[in-house]
Amino acid sequence: MSLLDVLFKKTNYLCSNKIAVLMKKFLLIVLLILTTVNLFAQVEKGRITFSADGNFTKTTSQNGVTSNQTVAQVKEMTLGTSIGFFLTDRFVAGVGLDYLWNKESRLATTSMQKFLHVESMWLQTKAFAPYIYLGYYYPVANRLYFNSNLNLSYGKAKSKYRSQILGMVYDSDDGYTTTTSDDDSNPDLFSVEILPELTYFVSSKIGLFLGLGGIGYSIVDWESDKSGWLVNFNPTYWEFGLKLNL
């Protein structure tokens, strides 16, 4: 083999390596473009966003034995809607309205020899809570964001309460005695909350989000200063929702 042939093969080898390296770089650039295209198109400045979400839970608990038993059932539903405007890329401000509904019932039964004692309680609460919010979107992956909202809300609740106590003695001519009490109230509802969410945009206009609970401080009664902190990240109370960007 001549020296010219060796140089020719060496040149072809080097050229093929350079082409392979260039192809790899080109593929990496294409992949990077595909994974980042429209990354901020869903949360860019000037967009208007609508959202709707909700959650429903039902829990039942039972304690005690046959002669001394307590049964409780709690149903809760939340529905919400909001509209916001992106002041900058990823930073949004807006207003919203939440509807809260809660129903709780308890029944306690005590039986001792010939005596029977029964207590029942029923409580229902409804409330509309308008709010303002500020939110920020942090990109996690293509079209997937971790966002958090700061909500300030105030509303009036309507609560109805009823309790009944029954007592009787078996094999007695005295029959039974009952005591019933009713109460209606309209407490204030003021709260400040930080609510984290995960949002995935199916397209540039439609997104699905999952509310992950949150941390909040609420005041129920201004006069008696009934207030407290609430930290709840229980998946039972996570909310699922839909976003529409224009």
N, C-alpha and C positions, 0 to 999 in steps of 0.2 A: 504493500500500500504506500502510495506516494505521500509526501508531506502535504501536498495540496488537498488530497482526499481527507486527511486527518483534520486539517483546518476547516474544511467544508462541513464535516460532521460535527465538529466542536461548535461552529457557528450556528448550525441548525439546532443543536441541543440548547444553547444559550437563548436562542430566539424563542424556542418552544417554552422554556421556563419563564421568560419574560411575558409571553402571551398568557400563560397560565396564571401568573401573578396578577396581571392586568385584569383578567377575567374574574378572578376572585375578588379583587377590589371593586370591580363593576357590580358584581352580584351583591356585595355587602352594601354598596351605596343604594342599589335598587331596593334591597330589603329594608334598609333604614328609612327610605322614603315611604315605602308601603306601610311601615309600622307607625310613622309619625304624621302621615297625611291627614288633614282635618283634625289634628289633635286638639286644637283650640277652637275649631269652627263651631262647636256646640255651645261654647261659653264665651263668645267674643263680645266685645264692647258694642252696645247699641241694640242687642237682642232683647226681645220680650219673652218671658217664660211663664207658662201656666202650669200649675200642678194640682193634682187631686190624690188623696190618700185615705186610708181607712184601716180599721182593725176591730175585730170582735172576739171577745173571750168569754168563756163560761167555765166556772170552777165550782165543784161540789165537794164538800167535806163532811165526814161523819165520824163522830167520836163517842166513846162510851159503850155501855152494854144495854141489854134490853130494858132493864129497870131504870137506867140513868143514861139518857142518850141526847146528843145534840147534833142536829143536821143544819148545815148552812149552804146556801147557794148564792153565788155572785155572778151577775152578767154585766159586762161593760162593752160599750161601743163608742168609737171615735170616728168622725168623718171630718175631713178638712179640704179646703181649697185655697189657692193663693195665686197672686200675680206679681211678677218681679221684673226689674229692668237691670241689665248688666251695665253698671257705671264704667267699669273697665273690663279687660279680659279677666275672667274668673271671679270678679267681685260683683255681687248682686244685692239689690235692696228692693223691698216690696211690702205688700200688705196681704193679709189672709183672714180667714174665718174658720174656726173650729166648732163642731157640734159635739157635745159630750153627753153621754147617757149612761146611767148606772142604776142597777136594781139589785137590792140585797134582801134576802129573806133568811130568817133563822127560826128554828123550832127546837125547844128544849123540853124534854119529858122526864119527870122523876116519879117513880112509883115505889112506895114504901108501905108494906103490909096492906092496909085497906085505904091508904091515902094516895091520891093522884094529883100531881101538880104539873101544869103545862104552861109554858110561856112561848109566845110567838112575836116576832118582830118583822116589820116590813118597811123598807126605805127605798125611795126612788128619787133620783136627782137628774135634772136636765139643765143644760146650760149652752148658750151661744157665747163664744169668746173670740172677738176680733183681735187681731194682733198686727204688729209691724215687725219686720225682720231684716237682718243683715246676714249675708252668706258668702262663703269663700270656697272655691273649688280647687282642689289639688289633684293634678293628674297622676294616676297610678300606672296606667297602661293605655294603649290606644282605645279611646272612647270610654274608659273606666276612670271614674273620679271618686275621691274621698272628699266629701264636702261637709261643712258644719255651719249651722245656722244659730244666730242669737235672736231669740224671740222675746218680745215684750207684749203681754196680753192682759186684757181687762174685760170682765163680763159679769153678768148677774146670773145666779143659779136659782132654780126653783126646786125645793125639796119637800117631799111629803113623807111623813113618818107616822106609823101606827104600831102600837103594841097592845097585846092582850094577854091577860093572866087568868087562868082557870084553875080552880081547886075543887075537889070533890072527895067524898068518902063513900066507899062501896058499902052496899047494904045499909044505907042510911036514908031516912025520910027527909033529911035537910036539903037534898038535891045538890046543886053545885053553885059556886059563886064565881063571878067573872068581873074583871076590871079592864076597861078599855081606855086608851088615851091616844089622841091624835094631835099632830103638830105640823104646821106648815111654816116654812122659812124661805127667805130670799137672800142668801149670803152673797157677799162680794167674792169675786175670783180675780186676783191679781197674781201674775207669775212672771218670772224671768227664767228662761231656760236656754241651755246650750244643747243642741240636738245634732249629733253626728249622723251622716248618711253615706251610703254607697250608691252611686248613680252610674248606670251603663246606658250609653246612647246607641240605640239600634240603628239610627240614622242621624243626620245632622239636625233633625227637628224633633224626633221622638226618643224619649228616654224612659227607662224603668229605674225606680229607686227603692231602697230598703232603709227605713228608719230604724236605727239601732238603739233606741231608748234615749237616755240623756240625764243631765243634771239640772235640777231646778230649785228655785226658792219661791214659795207661794205664801200669800196672805189671804186668809179666808174671811176674817172679820176685822175691820179696822178698829172698832171700838174696844174689843176685848184683846186685840193684838194676837189673834190666833194665827201663827205662822210656823213655817218649818222648811227644812231642806228635804229634797227627795232625790235619791240616786237610784236609777233603775235601768239596768241593761239586760233584763230578763228577756230571752227570745220570745216568750209568750206574748209580750206586749209590743214586739216590733211591728212596724207599719209598712205596708206595701203600697206603692203609688206609681203614678204616671206623670211624665213631664212632656210638655209641648212647647217647643221654641219657635218663635217667629222672627 
